[in-house]
Amino acid sequence: MAIMRCPAHVPKCTTRAYAGAVEPVGYPDTALVCGSVSCREPALIWLEAGERKEFDAGERIFKAFTPSMKVRAR
């Protein structure tokens, strides 16, 4: 599942491995904000390995936070 973080707050998760970041639609003028507690910077979408393969194959919509929440990459 994707996570939102700005370039200064690269995710350091022990339960998930992120394969890289992609830009959300409109970046840097996006509605996505970094998920780091005190940060208010525009966020990138950090994808897991399987999601990155999907992105490379043309997919642009990814689950985020819960299965009912989604984000769109460009």
Contacts in CASP RR format, 6 or more apart in sequence:
PFRMAT RR
TARGET T0000
AUTHOR 0000-0000-0000
METHOD contacts of the structure
MODEL  1
MAIMRCPAHVPKCTTRAYAGAVEPVGYPDTALVCGSVSCREPALIWLEAG
ERKEFDAGERIFKAFTPSMKVRAR
1 16 0 8 1.000
1 48 0 8 1.000
1 62 0 8 1.000
1 63 0 8 1.000
1 64 0 8 1.000
1 65 0 8 1.000
2 45 0 8 1.000
2 46 0 8 1.000
2 47 0 8 1.000
2 48 0 8 1.000
2 51 0 8 1.000
2 62 0 8 1.000
2 63 0 8 1.000
2 64 0 8 1.000
2 71 0 8 1.000
3 11 0 8 1.000
3 13 0 8 1.000
3 16 0 8 1.000
3 18 0 8 1.000
3 35 0 8 1.000
3 45 0 8 1.000
3 46 0 8 1.000
3 64 0 8 1.000
4 24 0 8 1.000
4 32 0 8 1.000
4 33 0 8 1.000
4 34 0 8 1.000
4 35 0 8 1.000
4 43 0 8 1.000
4 44 0 8 1.000
4 45 0 8 1.000
4 46 0 8 1.000
4 64 0 8 1.000
4 71 0 8 1.000
5 11 0 8 1.000
5 21 0 8 1.000
5 34 0 8 1.000
5 35 0 8 1.000
5 36 0 8 1.000
5 43 0 8 1.000
5 44 0 8 1.000
5 46 0 8 1.000
6 34 0 8 1.000
6 36 0 8 1.000
6 39 0 8 1.000
6 41 0 8 1.000
6 42 0 8 1.000
6 43 0 8 1.000
6 44 0 8 1.000
7 21 0 8 1.000
7 44 0 8 1.000
8 34 0 8 1.000
8 39 0 8 1.000
8 41 0 8 1.000
9 34 0 8 1.000
9 35 0 8 1.000
9 36 0 8 1.000
9 39 0 8 1.000
10 46 0 8 1.000
11 18 0 8 1.000
11 46 0 8 1.000
16 48 0 8 1.000
17 48 0 8 1.000
17 49 0 8 1.000
18 46 0 8 1.000
18 47 0 8 1.000
18 48 0 8 1.000
19 47 0 8 1.000
19 48 0 8 1.000
19 49 0 8 1.000
19 50 0 8 1.000
19 51 0 8 1.000
19 52 0 8 1.000
20 46 0 8 1.000
20 47 0 8 1.000
20 52 0 8 1.000
21 44 0 8 1.000
21 45 0 8 1.000
21 46 0 8 1.000
21 47 0 8 1.000
22 44 0 8 1.000
22 45 0 8 1.000
22 47 0 8 1.000
22 55 0 8 1.000
22 73 0 8 1.000
22 74 0 8 1.000
23 30 0 8 1.000
23 44 0 8 1.000
23 45 0 8 1.000
23 73 0 8 1.000
23 74 0 8 1.000
24 30 0 8 1.000
24 31 0 8 1.000
24 32 0 8 1.000
24 43 0 8 1.000
24 44 0 8 1.000
24 45 0 8 1.000
24 71 0 8 1.000
24 72 0 8 1.000
24 73 0 8 1.000
24 74 0 8 1.000
25 72 0 8 1.000
25 73 0 8 1.000
25 74 0 8 1.000
26 74 0 8 1.000
27 42 0 8 1.000
27 44 0 8 1.000
27 74 0 8 1.000
28 42 0 8 1.000
29 42 0 8 1.000
30 42 0 8 1.000
30 43 0 8 1.000
32 42 0 8 1.000
32 43 0 8 1.000
32 44 0 8 1.000
32 45 0 8 1.000
32 71 0 8 1.000
33 39 0 8 1.000
33 40 0 8 1.000
33 41 0 8 1.000
33 42 0 8 1.000
33 43 0 8 1.000
34 40 0 8 1.000
34 41 0 8 1.000
34 42 0 8 1.000
34 43 0 8 1.000
35 43 0 8 1.000
45 62 0 8 1.000
45 64 0 8 1.000
45 71 0 8 1.000
45 73 0 8 1.000
47 55 0 8 1.000
47 62 0 8 1.000
51 59 0 8 1.000
51 62 0 8 1.000
54 62 0 8 1.000
55 62 0 8 1.000
55 73 0 8 1.000
60 72 0 8 1.000
60 73 0 8 1.000
60 74 0 8 1.000
61 70 0 8 1.000
61 71 0 8 1.000
61 72 0 8 1.000
61 73 0 8 1.000
62 70 0 8 1.000
62 71 0 8 1.000
62 73 0 8 1.000
63 69 0 8 1.000
63 70 0 8 1.000
64 70 0 8 1.000
64 71 0 8 1.000
END
